[in-house]
Amino acid sequence: MARALVQPVTDDVDPDAESHELRFRFDTGRPCLDLVVTVGERWQRSFERLRSPGDLGRWLVRGGLADGPIHITRRDLADARDLREATFRIARAAIDGRPAPQADVRTVNGWAARPDLAPRFERLGRGVRRDGGATVGAALATLARDAVDLFGGPLAGRVRECAAVDCSGLFLDTSRARRRRWCSMATCGNREKVAAYRRRRAGTPNRPSLGRTPHAPIASPRS
């Protein structure tokens, strides 16, 4: 299966991105992959969901990396995007069975070496939260450490790309059989199953789900 190359980020806003497409996703199974999917349809339109510092602030709050509104600069936004793209290229290398690009490894390791958000115990058996009262830099360091843990450990081989023809979302396959194909059964999985059913009813063969054009440049707002 041929995989696409990463393209450079552009400065143009995608006029076709609709409001529902700009919603944040937190269903990948790992925080660092949640950051990666703030770009939609990388294989085609490649539209940006972190379009402003305010978008990054909302993403951090919803992702549990900030307790409330925090001051975020355009430099912070650029740093978050740089870490995201480095993480994405490492993920693609893991999926394709290639060595991770060294420049991206240095970017992730550089952020991981910084102070991160301290874990915070709240209730017995209710999991651990991160202390979200720190800085953007600490949040990015936390995401970078999650990437180091994921891609430096045994779960690296379980990172997948959604098999739907109109999706490029990455996710961690935690299924027992390790054969999960969709980023979400509620969306892509259900849509593909409905399409396959309709093709069977019409007597047409199933089309392969993968095989994509090269990743398009990421459409992002002008500064």
Secondary structure, DSSP 8 states (H G I E B T S, - for coil): ----------S---TT--GGGGS----SSSHHHHHHTTEE-TTTT-EES--SHHHHHHHHHHTTS-SS-----HHHHHHHHHHHHHHHHHHHHHHHT----HHHHHHHHHHHTS----EEE-STTS-EEE-TTS-HHHHHHHHHHHHHHHHTSGGGGGEEE--STT---EEE---TTS----S-IIIIIHHHHHHHHHHHHHT-----S---------B----
